[in-house]
Amino acid sequence: MEEDKNVQFYREKTWDLLLERIQEVKENQEKMSEDIIMIRNKVNHIIGWAAGAGAVVSFIAYFMRNIFTGSK
C-alpha cells in the first residue's frame, strides 16, 4: 500500500514536470515565431531599400551615359 502511494506520487510529479516542460517549449516556440517574423520584416525592409537604391543608381547611370555620349 505504501509502495503504491509512492509510485502514484512520483508518477504525478513526473507528469507535472513534463507538462511544465511542454509549456516552456510552447512559450519558447511562440517567442521564436515572433523573432522570425521580426527578422523577415527587417529583411524585406532592407531588400526594399536595396531595390530603391539600385533603381536610383540605374537612372543616374542612364542619365550620365546620355549626357556623355550626346544621345537624347
Z-matrix of the N, CA and C atoms (Angstrom, degrees):
N
C 1 1.446
C 2 1.526 1 111.03
N 3 1.313 2 116.32 1 -46.78
C 4 1.466 3 121.02 2 177.97
C 5 1.525 4 110.42 3 -62.69
N 6 1.305 5 116.28 4 -39.34
C 7 1.470 6 120.88 5 179.64
C 8 1.526 7 110.66 6 -64.50
N 9 1.339 8 117.15 7 -39.66
C 10 1.463 9 120.86 8 178.26
C 11 1.529 10 110.91 9 -62.97
N 12 1.323 11 117.71 10 -39.05
C 13 1.457 12 121.49 11 178.53
C 14 1.532 13 110.71 12 -65.35
N 15 1.325 14 115.99 13 -40.19
C 16 1.457 15 120.20 14 178.16
C 17 1.527 16 111.34 15 -64.92
N 18 1.321 17 115.49 16 -44.59
C 19 1.456 18 120.35 17 178.97
C 20 1.524 19 109.86 18 -61.51
N 21 1.307 20 116.19 19 -45.70
C 22 1.462 21 120.69 20 179.39
C 23 1.529 22 110.78 21 -62.87
N 24 1.318 23 117.28 22 -43.08
C 25 1.454 24 122.19 23 179.58
C 26 1.537 25 110.71 24 -58.95
N 27 1.327 26 116.42 25 -49.83
C 28 1.459 27 120.11 26 -178.47
C 29 1.528 28 112.17 27 -69.48
N 30 1.309 29 115.83 28 -32.21
C 31 1.459 30 119.46 29 176.27
C 32 1.533 31 109.88 30 -64.03
N 33 1.323 32 117.38 31 -44.51
C 34 1.463 33 121.47 32 178.54
C 35 1.522 34 110.91 33 -64.60
N 36 1.335 35 116.45 34 -42.17
C 37 1.461 36 120.40 35 178.07
C 38 1.526 37 110.92 36 -61.80
N 39 1.313 38 115.99 37 -41.54
C 40 1.459 39 120.81 38 179.24
C 41 1.516 40 110.52 39 -61.93
N 42 1.320 41 117.67 40 -45.77
C 43 1.461 42 121.17 41 179.03
C 44 1.522 43 111.28 42 -64.54
N 45 1.335 44 116.01 43 -41.21
C 46 1.461 45 119.37 44 178.35
C 47 1.526 46 110.87 45 -60.23
N 48 1.324 47 116.48 46 -46.25
C 49 1.461 48 120.61 47 179.13
C 50 1.533 49 111.32 48 -64.58
N 51 1.317 50 116.40 49 -39.91
C 52 1.461 51 120.81 50 178.66
C 53 1.526 52 110.79 51 -63.78
N 54 1.312 53 117.44 52 -43.89
C 55 1.463 54 120.91 53 178.80
C 56 1.530 55 111.42 54 -64.98
N 57 1.332 56 117.17 55 -37.70
C 58 1.465 57 120.50 56 176.15
C 59 1.524 58 110.36 57 -62.92
N 60 1.310 59 116.28 58 -43.54
C 61 1.466 60 121.10 59 -179.53
C 62 1.529 61 110.87 60 -64.78
N 63 1.322 62 116.98 61 -40.46
C 64 1.462 63 121.03 62 177.40
C 65 1.527 64 110.13 63 -62.44
N 66 1.314 65 117.38 64 -40.86
C 67 1.469 66 121.30 65 178.25
C 68 1.530 67 110.44 66 -63.90
N 69 1.331 68 116.94 67 -40.94
C 70 1.466 69 120.60 68 177.31
C 71 1.527 70 110.79 69 -61.72
N 72 1.323 71 116.60 70 -42.40
C 73 1.467 72 120.81 71 179.38
C 74 1.526 73 109.93 72 -63.22
N 75 1.326 74 117.73 73 -43.17
C 76 1.467 75 121.16 74 178.67
C 77 1.521 76 111.03 75 -61.38
N 78 1.332 77 117.07 76 -43.17
C 79 1.465 78 120.49 77 179.65
C 80 1.522 79 110.57 78 -64.26
N 81 1.328 80 116.80 79 -41.10
C 82 1.459 81 120.30 80 178.75
C 83 1.532 82 111.36 81 -64.98
N 84 1.324 83 116.97 82 -38.29
C 85 1.464 84 120.53 83 177.84
C 86 1.518 85 110.71 84 -64.74
N 87 1.329 86 117.74 85 -39.54
C 88 1.459 87 120.92 86 178.48
C 89 1.530 88 110.52 87 -64.36
N 90 1.337 89 116.77 88 -41.66
C 91 1.458 90 120.49 89 178.33
C 92 1.526 91 110.52 90 -64.70
N 93 1.327 92 116.72 91 -41.97
C 94 1.460 93 120.27 92 178.58
C 95 1.519 94 110.53 93 -63.67
N 96 1.316 95 117.33 94 -39.17
C 97 1.460 96 121.63 95 178.83
C 98 1.527 97 110.33 96 -61.96
N 99 1.327 98 116.68 97 -43.56
C 100 1.460 99 120.61 98 177.59
C 101 1.525 100 110.65 99 -63.23
N 102 1.330 101 117.25 100 -41.23
C 103 1.460 102 121.11 101 178.58
C 104 1.524 103 111.26 102 -63.72
N 105 1.312 104 116.67 103 -41.16
C 106 1.465 105 120.95 104 179.58
C 107 1.525 106 110.49 105 -63.63
N 108 1.317 107 117.36 106 -41.89
C 109 1.462 108 121.06 107 178.24
C 110 1.526 109 110.37 108 -63.27
N 111 1.345 110 116.49 109 -42.08
C 112 1.460 111 120.57 110 179.18
C 113 1.530 112 110.67 111 -63.51
N 114 1.326 113 117.23 112 -43.27
C 115 1.460 114 121.36 113 179.10
C 116 1.524 115 110.59 114 -63.96
N 117 1.319 116 116.62 115 -43.34
C 118 1.464 117 120.72 116 179.23
C 119 1.531 118 110.62 117 -60.40
N 120 1.326 119 117.10 118 -41.69
C 121 1.462 120 120.39 119 178.56
C 122 1.525 121 111.13 120 -63.78
N 123 1.326 122 116.60 121 -41.14
C 124 1.465 123 119.83 122 178.96
C 125 1.523 124 111.03 123 -65.69
N 126 1.323 125 117.17 124 -41.16
C 127 1.464 126 120.54 125 178.80
C 128 1.524 127 109.91 126 -63.55
N 129 1.326 128 117.70 127 -43.08
C 130 1.468 129 120.47 128 177.47
C 131 1.525 130 111.24 129 -61.20
N 132 1.318 131 115.93 130 -39.05
C 133 1.463 132 120.87 131 177.97
C 134 1.526 133 110.31 132 -63.35
N 135 1.318 134 117.17 133 -45.19
C 136 1.467 135 121.79 134 179.25
C 137 1.533 136 110.52 135 -63.42
N 138 1.320 137 116.85 136 -43.21
C 139 1.467 138 120.56 137 179.12
C 140 1.530 139 110.28 138 -62.90
N 141 1.312 140 116.81 139 -39.49
C 142 1.465 141 120.48 140 177.58
C 143 1.519 142 112.06 141 -61.67
N 144 1.329 143 116.41 142 -46.34
C 145 1.466 144 120.26 143 177.46
C 146 1.520 145 110.99 144 -62.72
N 147 1.317 146 117.31 145 -40.93
C 148 1.467 147 120.88 146 -179.97
C 149 1.528 148 110.49 147 -64.27
N 150 1.310 149 116.52 148 -41.08
C 151 1.469 150 119.68 149 178.76
C 152 1.526 151 110.45 150 -65.40
N 153 1.323 152 116.35 151 -41.99
C 154 1.463 153 120.21 152 177.88
C 155 1.522 154 111.24 153 -63.19
N 156 1.314 155 117.17 154 -44.23
C 157 1.463 156 121.02 155 178.65
C 158 1.525 157 110.27 156 -63.57
N 159 1.314 158 117.14 157 -40.63
C 160 1.466 159 120.60 158 177.76
C 161 1.508 160 112.00 159 -61.64
N 162 1.327 161 115.95 160 -40.74
C 163 1.469 162 119.81 161 179.15
C 164 1.525 163 110.70 162 -65.49
N 165 1.331 164 117.42 163 -41.81
C 166 1.464 165 121.27 164 179.64
C 167 1.529 166 109.98 165 -64.17
N 168 1.330 167 116.85 166 -46.04
C 169 1.464 168 120.51 167 179.68
C 170 1.525 169 110.28 168 -62.80
N 171 1.307 170 117.81 169 -40.44
C 172 1.461 171 121.44 170 178.45
C 173 1.523 172 110.81 171 -62.38
N 174 1.331 173 116.62 172 -43.57
C 175 1.459 174 120.80 173 178.38
C 176 1.518 175 110.94 174 -63.19
N 177 1.333 176 117.59 175 -44.00
C 178 1.466 177 121.69 176 179.20
C 179 1.531 178 110.23 177 -62.84
N 180 1.319 179 117.13 178 -42.79
C 181 1.461 180 120.45 179 179.33
C 182 1.527 181 110.36 180 -63.45
N 183 1.319 182 117.28 181 -42.65
C 184 1.464 183 121.59 182 178.12
C 185 1.528 184 110.48 183 -61.82
N 186 1.331 185 115.72 184 -45.46
C 187 1.452 186 121.54 185 -179.77
C 188 1.529 187 110.66 186 -63.12
N 189 1.320 188 117.86 187 -45.58
C 190 1.471 189 122.17 188 -179.69
C 191 1.532 190 110.90 189 -65.65
N 192 1.308 191 116.44 190 -39.21
C 193 1.459 192 120.20 191 179.30
C 194 1.531 193 109.57 192 -62.65
N 195 1.313 194 117.24 193 -41.15
C 196 1.470 195 120.80 194 178.52
C 197 1.524 196 111.62 195 -66.25
N 198 1.319 197 117.34 196 -36.99
C 199 1.461 198 120.55 197 179.34
C 200 1.524 199 110.17 198 -66.29
N 201 1.347 200 117.21 199 -46.71
C 202 1.457 201 120.44 200 -174.38
C 203 1.531 202 113.14 201 -77.66
N 204 1.298 203 117.99 202 -27.79
C 205 1.468 204 119.28 203 179.64
C 206 1.520 205 112.20 204 -91.66
N 207 1.305 206 116.45 205 -12.35
C 208 1.445 207 120.12 206 177.19
C 209 1.518 208 113.36 207 82.03
N 210 1.319 209 118.48 208 8.33
C 211 1.474 210 121.86 209 178.68
C 212 1.514 211 109.46 210 -79.41
N 213 1.334 212 114.97 211 145.93
C 214 1.468 213 119.42 212 175.78
C 215 1.483 214 110.86 213 -138.73
